[in-house]
């Protein structure tokens, strides 16, 4: 359809928040970032089993390869989570599914996870509440794949603060700031977050293996 039509890249997420964040981070790269719904790919039960590994990198690559098989497109997939030192690095790869099911049924996933985290850290002193967010971004196409990572360090506060963001953002204060990610301007998170660091590191792969190699074709 001509070189003016930017080539597509499938972002392997069904989270509207995450898709919007990644689109914003790569807004100046000449590709079309599509979600599964944009391609008419219905959710399948097997998608719940795409993250069986104990590292973010392997889980991200698992999702990338799966959605490449379904779509035939270059794919960007991420796996990310919160690692709390006082919890031995937990919840880690279980970040999204941290709270018990009955808590999720009662409060919804994000609030349940936040409540469960605070419950688990009730006896942890202020100076020992250090944590970091980690994100692994996997990229794959017909011929090759790559995984890049980003990390942002901070600490966990004792009660939710702010109304922005999603996930654990109301509880996480990044190093160098006094507010949580839910309190800080969106531009701060876009610049400093674990996902922003990893996605920026993915730009070179996209520009080399999607933009240049496909030359704008679909």
C-alpha positions in Angstrom: 0.0 0.0 0.0 3.0 2.2 -0.4 5.9 3.5 1.7 3.8 6.2 3.4 1.9 3.6 5.3 3.8 2.9 8.5 4.4 -0.8 9.3 2.4 -2.4 12.1 3.7 -3.7 15.4 1.5 -5.7 17.7 1.7 -4.8 21.3 0.9 -8.0 23.2 -1.4 -6.6 25.9 -5.1 -6.3 26.6 -4.5 -3.5 29.1 -5.7 -0.2 27.6 -3.5 1.7 30.2 -0.3 -0.2 29.0 -1.1 0.2 25.3 -1.6 3.9 25.7 1.6 4.3 27.7 3.7 2.4 25.1 2.1 4.3 22.2 3.0 7.6 23.9 6.6 6.4 24.5 7.0 5.5 20.8 4.9 8.2 19.3 7.8 9.5 17.1 8.7 6.1 15.7 7.1 5.6 12.2 5.1 2.4 13.1 1.5 1.6 13.9 1.2 0.1 17.4 -1.8 -2.1 17.5 -3.5 -4.0 20.3 -4.9 -7.5 19.8 -8.4 -6.0 19.6 -7.3 -3.8 16.7 -6.6 -7.1 14.8 -9.7 -8.8 15.9 -7.8 -11.4 18.0 -10.2 -12.6 20.6 -9.0 -13.3 24.1 -8.4 -17.0 24.7 -8.1 -19.0 28.0 -4.6 -20.1 27.1 -3.4 -16.5 27.4 -3.7 -16.9 31.2 -0.9 -19.5 31.0 1.6 -17.5 29.0 3.6 -16.4 32.0 4.7 -19.7 33.8 8.4 -18.7 34.2 10.3 -17.3 37.2 11.8 -14.3 35.3 10.2 -11.3 33.6 12.4 -11.9 30.5 11.2 -15.4 29.8 7.5 -14.5 30.4 7.8 -11.5 28.1 9.3 -13.6 25.4 6.7 -16.3 25.8 3.9 -13.7 25.2 5.8 -12.2 22.2 6.2 -15.5 20.5 2.6 -16.5 21.2 1.1 -13.3 19.7 3.5 -13.5 16.8 2.2 -17.0 15.9 -1.4 -15.7 16.1 -0.8 -12.4 14.1 2.2 -13.0 11.9 3.3 -9.4 12.8 6.4 -8.1 14.6 5.4 -8.1 18.3 6.4 -6.1 21.4 5.5 -7.8 24.7 6.4 -6.9 28.2 6.3 -8.5 31.6 6.8 -6.2 34.6 6.4 -6.2 38.3 7.1 -4.9 41.7 10.0 -6.4 43.7 10.0 -5.6 47.4 13.2 -6.3 49.3 11.4 -7.0 52.6 9.4 -9.7 50.8 12.4 -11.4 49.3 11.8 -9.8 45.9 8.1 -10.5 45.9 5.6 -10.2 44.5 7.9 -10.3 41.4 6.5 -12.3 38.5 3.3 -12.7 40.6 2.7 -9.0 40.7 -0.6 -9.0 38.9 -1.9 -12.1 40.7 -0.5 -11.2 44.1 -3.7 -10.9 46.3 -5.9 -13.9 47.2 -8.9 -14.5 44.9 -11.4 -13.6 47.6 -9.7 -10.2 48.0 -9.9 -9.6 44.3 -13.6 -10.6 44.2 -14.2 -8.1 47.0 -12.2 -5.1 45.9 -11.1 -5.7 42.3 -7.6 -6.6 41.3 -5.7 -3.3 41.7 -7.1 -2.4 45.1 -6.9 -5.9 46.3 -3.2 -6.1 45.4 -2.5 -2.8 47.1 -4.3 -3.9 50.3 -2.6 -7.2 50.3 0.8 -5.6 49.9 0.2 -3.2 52.8 -1.0 -6.1 54.9 2.1 -8.2 54.2 4.3 -5.2 55.0 2.5 -4.1 58.2 5.5 -4.7 60.4 8.2 -3.4 58.1 10.1 -0.3 59.3 10.2 2.8 57.2 13.9 2.4 56.4 13.4 -1.2 55.2 10.6 -0.6 52.7 12.8 -0.4 49.6 11.6 -1.8 46.4 12.0 -1.6 42.6 9.9 -1.9 39.5 11.4 -4.1 36.8 10.2 -4.4 33.2 11.4 -6.8 30.5 10.4 -6.0 26.9 10.6 -8.8 24.3 10.6 -8.2 20.6 10.2 -10.8 17.9 9.5 -11.2 14.2 10.0 -14.0 11.7 13.7 -14.2 12.1 15.0 -12.9 15.5 14.1 -11.8 19.0 15.6 -9.5 21.6 14.8 -8.8 25.3 15.7 -5.5 27.0 15.0 -4.4 30.6 14.4 -1.3 32.7 14.4 -0.7 36.4 13.3 2.1 38.7 14.1 2.1 42.4 12.1 3.5 45.2 10.1 2.6 48.4 6.7 1.6 49.5 4.6 4.0 51.6 2.2 3.0 54.3 -1.1 4.0 52.6 -2.2 4.8 49.1 -1.4 8.3 47.9 -2.8 10.0 44.8 -5.5 9.1 42.2 -3.4 8.8 39.0 -1.7 5.8 37.4 -2.7 2.2 38.0 -1.5 -1.0 39.7 0.8 -0.3 42.6 1.4 3.4 41.6 -0.4 4.8 44.7 2.1 3.0 47.0 5.4 3.4 45.1 7.6 6.5 45.5 10.5 6.6 43.0 13.9 7.6 44.2 14.5 11.4 44.0 10.8 12.2 44.5 8.5 12.7 47.4 5.2 11.8 45.7 4.0 8.4 44.6 3.6 7.7 40.9 -0.2 8.2 41.5 0.6 11.7 42.7 3.3 12.8 40.3 2.6 14.3 36.9 2.2 11.7 34.1 5.3 13.2 32.4 7.4 12.2 35.4 6.3 8.5 35.1 6.7 8.7 31.3 10.3 9.8 31.8 11.4 7.6 34.8 9.3 4.4 34.9 10.7 0.9 34.4 8.5 0.5 31.3 9.7 3.8 29.8 13.3 2.8 30.3 12.8 -0.6 28.7 10.6 0.7 25.8 13.2 3.3 25.0 15.8 0.6 24.8 13.5 -1.3 22.4 13.5 1.6 19.9 16.6 0.5 18.1 15.3 -3.0 17.4 12.0 -1.6 16.0 13.8 1.0 13.9 16.2 -1.6 12.5 14.1 -4.7 12.1 10.7 -3.2 11.4 11.0 0.3 9.9 14.1 -0.2 7.8 13.6 -3.8 6.8 9.9 -3.5 5.9 10.2 -0.1 4.3 6.7 1.0 5.3 5.0 -2.1 3.7 2.3 -4.0 5.4 
